[in-house]
Amino acid sequence: MAPASESNQNAIGVAVIGTGFGNKVHIPGFQAHHRTQVAAVYHRDLEKAKQIATANNIPYASNNITHIVSLPEVDAVSISTPPFLHYEMAKTVLEAGKHLLLEKPVTLNVNEAIELYHLANQKGATATVDFEFRFIPGWQFFAELLEQKYVGNKRLIRIDWLGASRADASRPWNWYSRKDQGGGALGSLGSHAFDYIHWLFGPVNKLSANLTTAIPNRVDPSTGELKAVDSDDTCMLMLELADGTPCQLTISAVVHAHRPHWVEVYGDEGTLVLGSENQKDYVNGFHVLGNKVGKPQAEIEIPNHYLFPKNYADGRISAFIRVIDNWVKAIDQKQPITPLLREGVYSQLLMDLAHESNEKSQWVYVPDLTTLI
């Protein structure tokens, strides 16, 4: 594997694969980080790749991933394409011995995710997942308060993640409308939720899911005709954590809510709430509120050391830079730093089991991750 650098102070050359979210968040994030530089960009249309490269002063543009990973200037690769492309692309990256930053959901099923996990280990590549909620100030402080047993023994967890990204019925049919291509609210939002539930509260023992589609047809822009949507846009889930705590999770991409993202933890000593009213920017705007039993609820100020040193017009960039920083440290130290691809495997496992539960209309048990990998 090509070393990231002979010195930890040298820049890590990164290729960006995927130019939607990649162009909005990955490219500016890597260019803002002091240890990374964007060496190449991929788009299936070479002319578009060249346009993006020129606009962002990126040396190489290509429509061939095999070519990109062969470039000596490329030490690492980020992938932010639609989910159905992740597995083959990530496999090409890892087989070339390059470090990997992968968007979620990591693959279309847990077996593919496990294969990538083992391949990364075999090649000595550092593979992480863009689980950026772990790096948002309010979330990090919330995690600290939970660790300090602010609520005492947990008795109930309620999570609402209610967005309007797919609420417009005129939004066209595309891969997101297809379950077999990784589309749906469970993949786009549930993948994050399953990761932060694991991070904040521990593993899951069993789950029950009901996945529905409020907008069953959308217009195919290539034909102008209505096409069926078989991916979910609303998910109702019940989880039982390994410690026995019940957790209710509601996800939707088709509602206009004044409290779009809200996490409530009730315990025998108090209550903690993490919430945001900002539906347009899912990174900024989170507040932490708490109260001990019998006391009024009040906002708890987030300590300065958790705050972003710089805020961007697109709030996702600030969190993504912290994801990059965590990844770079793991590459430098040649030591695992959470989250790595292992966490992506667990999130994918829970998504697979949620689909199974929905199809069978029954609770399903979650195996211990160590028995799978």
Beta strands, then each sheet from edge to edge (+ up, - down):
strand 1: 12-17
strand 2: 36-42
strand 3: 60-62
strand 4: 76-79
strand 5: 99-102
strand 6: 127-129
strand 7: 154-162
strand 8: 204-212
strand 9: 217-219
strand 10: 226-228
strand 11: 234-241
strand 12: 246-252
strand 13: 261-267
strand 14: 270-276
strand 15: 287-292
strand 16: 298-299
strand 17: 364-365
sheet 1: 3+ 2+ 1+ 4+ 5+ 6+
sheet 2: 16+ 15- 14+ 13- 7+ 12+ 11- 8+ 17-
sheet 3: 9+ 10-
end
